[in-house]
């Protein structure tokens, strides 16, 4: 019985340690420029911000309201922190993020 209990505890510890991966994009402390978009609203996504990321495109789902910056096509400058939470129902693009220090780009 002790042997089974020990094996179960070790297995739980191994699983717990394995699940503590860091998010691939931890945080971006320098401001980047992106475009506010409403193009995924029909699919269930709220407003997103689309920004170039090297040769790829980064799609961020702001978790808080963008307020006066929530205008489709508006270029904004901001800092973001990716969040570990599920995407909104029906939203299959992007990653949830906390948007900080947002301002009009031009």
C-alpha positions in Angstrom: 0.0 0.0 0.0 2.8 2.4 0.9 4.5 1.6 -2.4 1.4 2.4 -4.4 0.9 5.7 -2.5 4.5 6.7 -3.1 4.2 5.9 -6.8 1.0 8.0 -7.1 2.6 11.0 -5.3 5.7 10.8 -7.5 3.4 10.7 -10.6 1.5 13.7 -9.5 4.7 15.7 -8.8 6.0 14.8 -12.3 2.8 15.9 -13.9 2.7 19.1 -11.9 6.2 20.0 -12.9 5.6 19.2 -16.5 2.6 21.6 -16.7 4.6 24.7 -15.5 5.7 25.7 -19.0 6.2 29.3 -19.7 4.1 31.0 -22.3 6.0 31.2 -25.6 5.6 34.9 -25.8 6.1 36.0 -22.2 5.8 39.8 -22.4 6.8 42.6 -24.6 8.2 45.5 -22.7 8.9 47.6 -25.7 6.0 49.3 -27.5 4.9 47.8 -30.8 2.6 49.2 -33.5 -0.5 47.3 -34.5 -3.9 47.8 -36.1 -7.2 47.5 -34.3 -9.5 45.1 -36.2 -13.1 43.9 -36.1 -12.7 41.4 -38.9 -13.2 38.3 -36.6 -16.4 39.6 -34.8 -18.7 37.4 -37.0 -16.8 34.3 -35.8 -17.2 35.3 -32.1 -14.0 37.2 -31.5 -14.2 40.7 -30.0 -11.9 43.4 -31.1 -8.4 42.2 -31.9 -5.1 44.0 -32.5 -3.0 42.7 -35.4 0.7 43.4 -35.3 3.7 42.3 -37.4 5.9 39.9 -35.5 9.1 39.2 -37.5 7.9 37.5 -40.6 4.7 36.4 -38.9 1.5 38.2 -37.7 0.6 38.5 -34.0 -3.1 38.6 -33.3 -3.9 39.8 -29.8 -7.3 39.6 -28.1 -7.5 42.5 -25.6 -9.1 41.4 -22.3 -10.1 44.9 -21.3 -12.0 47.5 -23.4 -9.9 49.6 -25.7 -12.2 52.5 -25.1 -11.7 55.4 -27.5 -9.1 53.3 -29.4 -11.7 50.6 -30.4 -11.9 51.9 -34.0 -11.5 49.4 -36.9 -8.3 50.2 -38.8 -6.8 52.5 -36.2 -3.0 52.1 -35.8 -2.0 52.0 -32.2 1.2 51.8 -30.2 1.1 49.6 -27.1 2.8 47.2 -24.8 1.2 43.8 -24.1 1.4 40.9 -21.7 0.0 37.5 -22.9 -2.4 35.9 -20.5 -3.0 32.2 -19.8 -6.8 32.0 -20.3 -9.1 30.5 -22.9 -10.1 32.4 -25.9 -13.7 33.8 -26.0 -16.4 31.3 -27.2 -16.1 30.8 -30.9 -12.8 32.7 -31.3 -10.1 30.5 -32.8 -7.6 33.2 -33.7 -5.1 35.1 -31.5 -4.1 35.0 -27.9 -5.7 36.8 -25.0 -3.5 39.7 -23.8 -3.5 42.6 -21.4 -2.9 45.8 -23.4 -0.9 48.5 -21.5 0.0 52.0 -22.5 -2.1 52.2 -25.6 -1.9 55.4 -27.7 -2.6 56.4 -31.3 0.4 55.6 -33.5 0.4 58.7 -35.6 
